């Protein structure tokens, strides 16, 4: 027996989603079923769900620089570079 799921979303989101799914040859109900099936297959949400903030980006950039061959000669220099970036972020946030 099939169950019904009702979800409330604002009109603009519904219309945009309908247009998107239609352009893919789907209706919204089929797209939602696909999401539920993928969630069961993955054992969770089938995409990353997390907050990204400037500190995360700063750390990610530092990691990428290191992978690209940049060197932080000491841990203190690395920490200082990250602290400066975080401090700059705070300056912009309060401006």
Beta strands, then each sheet from edge to edge (+ up, - down):
end
